[in-house]
């Protein structure tokens, strides 16, 4: 158990799902304190803590709340919407937060609602998170029975598992009963969000960190981690690592230590090849780069990548990077809402070119075309979905160009069926074939 735990503090590695146990450990003290503070004082504490969004954008939470107009400036109902959709490949921290510390999360919702002067909270939870939903509803019932809601209505709304609904305006569209598609901005949600009313949209981990900030005080919380990346972060460690899981650590923790010490290193005597540091949408790092960086905004930005959702995916020397590109691009192609032409057409195009290269029928011109298509997607879409595909794939080519060239020049995959990704088939191919992954013949169909 790490002494640095803030979000998971008091759980002793388990879960606290009964209100009596949560209160016995000091739970709800932050809520009582917040209700004695003005909304501006709560926001001031968040600003002092320099807590930044844990969903990927890393925007200062207090500043985000300050953008929501006061009721006398805009008399429409104010809404707090919490993004619990968590669809980024490699990310699984929010589900554990909801499972293990549901009361800390709901307490954060109530404090945030007070900060933006809202009495309406919506938790938009991923539909597949059935157990998490049940735990939240059970905890919410206990808070309601204990009369702790203070006039605030919290609705736990189940989504249909669409990645696009992780984008805040697409999430709002879905909440309103429309198709989950991004809106044109401005106006931004703070001014015209849910039901065209002032809305704050925050991530689960961000909200669950609010009670400790209020309890400790913003200045004290800011002493944790680094000056520009304060506090702790729940890192979702997965891939070719001995001990995958969620680990709460302070920002600035060395990536190599997370992999080799906390995560137990690379199993089966393999060597580290690459690391995706913040979920599938972030640029990849080589093994050498991963040895040098620390897990914080500045260090990863200087390395040309992002901390994103803090999903660290470890890749060993068995993985074919072209195959990795195919799997990632297939995901974004499948999850594109289709509203933007660059994303709808571009993600499919990227997948087709990558499949062609993997099959050994690609040329040097196809490699150039791959990057050109990515450049035409990047920055031209309503939301970051298309950009994520283009940026990720471009980073694979940039960091492992020799491997891509080997596919072209050798007329096939240099791993000759031994890649660790070879037998991992994307759900889109499973759906298309209407059979199980093991029954799909190799190579995968290539669209010329």
N, C-alpha and C positions, 0 to 999 in steps of 0.2 A: 504494500500500500504506500503510495507516494504521499509525502508530507505536503506536496504542492497542490493537492487536490482542493479545488474550490467548488466546482460544479458537483462533483461526486462526494464531497465531504460528508462525513457522518454515516456513510453506508457500509464501511468496513468490507468493501468488496461485494456486498449484497445489494438489496433493494429496500427502500423505505416506502411502503405502500399503504401504511395505516397512519391516519392523522395523529393519533395519540403518540405514536413512536416519533413522528416528525416533530411534534411540539415538544416532546421530552428532550429532544436534541437541540432545542432553541429555534425550531421552525416557526415561522410567522412573526418573529420579532421584527424583521425588516419591514414587513407589511404594516405592523402597528406603528413603527417609526415613520414610515412613508405617509401614513394617514394623518400624522401630526405636522407634516411638511407641506408647503405649497407646491403646486406643480413645477414652478420655476426652480424651487430649491432642489427638487428631485432631479431635474434636468441638469442643474449645476453640479450635483454630485457625479452624475454620469459623465459630464464633460471633464471634471477633475480626474476621473478614473481613466479617461481616454480609451474607454471600451469601444472597440471597433467591431463591426458586424462579422459574425462567425459563419455567414452563409456563403461567402465567396467574394463579395464586393469590398469588404473591409472598410466600409464607410463608418465614421464616428456615430455611435448610437445616439448620444445626447444631442448632437447637432441635427440628426435626422428627426428627432422628436420636436426640436425647436422650430422646424419648418411647418409643423401643423399649426394653423391659425387658432387663436383663442376663440372661445364660443361667442364673445362679443364682436369679433371680427367676421366670423362665419357661424351663423346660428344653426346650421344644419347639424344633424347628429355626427359625432366623431366616432371613428372605428379604429380598433386595433386588430390587425390580421396577422396571425403567426403562420409562417410557412413551415409546415411539418411534412411537406411532400417528399423531401430528401430523395431525389432521383439521380443524382450525380453518381456515375459508376465509381466504385471504390469508397463511397461515403456511407457510413452506417452508424454515425455517432448520435444523431438526434433520436433515433429509435431507442438507443440504450438510455439516453437521458430520460425519455418519457417512461421507460420501463422501470428504471431504478430510482429516479428522483422526481416523480410526477408532481409532488406538492411544491417542490422548489420551482419547478417550471410554472405551475399555476399561480404561485405566489408572485413570480415575476410578471405574469400576465396582469395581475391585479395592480401591481405597482406601476407598470407601464401605462395601464388604462388611466390611472390617476394622473400620471405625468402629462398625458395629452388630453385630459378631461373628457374621458370617454366612459360610457356605461355599457358598451357593446364590444365584445371580444369574439372573434372567430378563429378557431384553430383548424387550419386546413391540413388534414392528415392524409398521408398516402393510403389508398384503399387497401393495399396488401398488408398494411400494418394492423392486422386484426387484434393481436394480443395487446399491442400498444394502445389501441383505441379502447379496449376493455379496461385497461389499467387507468387511463385518463378519466374515463367516464365514472369509474368506481371512486377515484380520488375526488373528482368534482362533486359527486354525490355527498361525500363526507364533508367537504367544505360548505356545501349548501345546507346540509343538516345542522352543521355547527354555526350557521349564520355568519360565515366569514367573508361572504362575497360582497357585502357592503353595497348592495343595489346594482352590482355589475352582473350582466348576463354573459355567460361564456357558452358558446356553441362549438361543439366538436363536429366538424363537417368532413365527411369522407370523400376524397377525390377518387378518380378512376385510374390513377397510376400513370398519368401522362407527364413526361419529362418537361414539356413546355410549360406546365402549370407551376414549375419552380420559378419561372419569370414572374415578377410581382404583378404586372398588369394582366397577364394571361390568367394568373391565379384569381384575380379579382373578377375577370370575365366569367370564369368557371363558377365562382361563388354566386354570381348573379344568375346562373342558369344558362349562360351562353357557352358557345364553343370556346375552349381554352386557347385563345390567340392573343398575342401581344397588342397593346394599344399604341397609337402614335403618341409620343411625348414631346413637348408639353401638351396638356397639363400633366403634372406629376401627381402621384397618389396623395401626397401631403395636402394638395389643394382640392383635387377632384379624383378621389379613388373609388372605394366601394359605394355604389349608388350615388355617384357623382358628389360624394361628401369627403371631407378631410379624413385621411386614412394614413396610419403608420403601419408599414409591413416589416416585420422582423423575423429572424431565424430562431429556431428553438433554442440553440445553444446561447445565442445572444440574450434571449429573455431569461433563461435559467441562470445566467450570470448576474442579472440585475439584483436579486436579493442579497448575495454576498457583497456586492458593491455598496449597497445602502447600509448593510450591517457593519462592514469594515470602515466605510467612508471612502470616498473616491480617491483621496490623496494616498491612503494606505494601500488601496488596490493597485494604484499606479506604480508602486514600488516593486510589484511582481513583474517578472519578464523584463522587457526592455522599454526604454523611454518611448520609442515609436511603435512598439508592439507590446502593450502592457498585458499583464495577467497571464492566465493559463489558457491552454487550448486542448480540446479533446482530439487527438490524432487517431484517425482510423488507419491502422497498419494492415496491409494485405499483400497478397502476391506470394513470391518465392521467399518466404521468411518463416523461420521455425515457429515463432509464437505470434501469430496474427491477433489482432484485437484492437480495442479502443484503449488508449493510454492518455491520461490527462497529465500534461507536462507544461512547464513555463515556456513562453515564447523565448526564442534564442537558444533552445536546446539543439545540440549538434545532430544533424540528420544521420550521420554515421553511427552515433551512439544509440539513436532510436532503433536503427536496423540491427546493429551488431550486439549491443548490450541488452537493451530493453526487449528487442524482438528476437534475440537468440541467434542472429546471423542467418546466413544462407544455408539451407539444409542440403543433404546429400553430397557435401563436398564441392558444391558448385561455386562459381565466382559471380560477383555482382556485375551486371552489365549496364543497367540503367534504372532510374527511379522516376516515377511520375509523382511530383510532390504535393499536388493539391486537387486531385481528382482528374478524370480523363480529359477535361477541357484545358488543362494547363500544359505548357511545353515541357518536354522530357529533359532529364539531366543524365549525362553520362556518369559512369561509376566514379571517374576522377572528380567531376564536379560535385557529386554527392558527398564525397569525402571532405569537401571544403566548406560547404554551406551550413548555415544554421537555420532553424525553422522559425523564421520571422519575415515580416513584410520586406524589409530593406535587403536582407541578405539574398533572398530568393529573387527579388526584383533585379538586383545587380547581376545575378546569374542568368537573367533573361527568362525567368519563369515567374510563377505566382504561388502564394500560399493557398489561394482558393478556399476550398472547403476543408482543407487539412487532411485530405485522404491520400496517404502515402502508399503508392503501389510499387512493390519491389519486383524487379525483373532480373532473372539470372541469365547466364550465357547460353541457355538452350533456346531462348525465344527468338523467333524470326520477326524482325521489325516491320517487314512488309505485311506479314500476317497480323501483327498488332494494329497497323494502320487500317487494314480491312475491317477488323472487328470494331474498332473505334468509329470509323466512318459509317459502317452499317448501322451502328446505334443511332448516330445523329441523323442519318437518312431516314430511319424508321420513325424517329421521334419528332421530325420536322412537322410543324403544323400546316405547312404548305402555303401560308399567307404571303411570304416573300418569294419572288421568283429566284433570286440568287441562292437562297437556302434550299428551296424545294428542288430546283434543278441541279444546283452546284454540289450538294451533298451526294446525290445519286451519281453524278459524274465522277466525283472523287473516288467513290467506291468502285465504279466500273474500271477506272484506270488502274487502281491498285490491284484489282483482281486480275487484270490483264498482265501486269508486271509479275505477279505471283505465279501465274500460269506459264510464264516463260515466253509469252508472245509480245511483250512490251518492247519498246525501242527507247533510244535516248530521247527522242522527240516526245514520247509519252511522259517521261520523267519531267521534262520541261513543261509540258502541258499540265501535269499534275500541280505544279507550283503556280502556274499561271491561273488555273481555275481557282485555286485557293486565294490568290490575291484579288480576284474579282468577287469572291464571296466576302472576304474580310472587310468589315466597315460599311457594307451596303445593305445590311439586314435590319429589321425592326428590333431584333433582340440578339443577344450573343450566341444563340444556338448554332447558327451557320458558321459564325466566327470561330467557335470552339473547335469544330471539325477541321476547319482550314488551318488554324494555328497549331493544333496538335499534330496533324499530318506533316505540316511543313517542318516542325521541329524534329520529327523522326528522320526526314530526308536530310536535314541540315546536320544532325548529329551522327547519322549512320548512313551517309551517302554511299560509301563503298559497298554496303550490303545491298542497297537498291541497285547499284550498278552491276553487282554480281548476278542478280536475277536477270538483268537485261543481257549481259554479255555471255552468261552460261546457259541462257535459254531455259531457266527454271530456278526453283528455290535451292540455294546452296546447302540447305539443311537436309534435303532429300528425305523428307518425311519424319525427321527426328525432332523437329521443333516442338517445344512444349505447348505451343498454341495450335498445333496441327489438328488435334482431335477436338479442339474447342470450337464448336460451331455457333455462330450468332443465332439468336432466336428468330431473326427474319428468315434464315435458311430453313430452320426447323418448321416454321409456319408454312413456308412455300412448298415444302416437300410433304407436309402432313405426316411426317414420320419422326422417330426419335433420332437424336444426334448420331448414334452409333450406326444407323442405317444409311446415312448420307455418304455416298461414295466420294472419294477424293480423286482428282481435284474438284473444287467447287465450280459450278457453272460460271463461265466468263461471258459477259456481254461485250461483244466486239464493238 
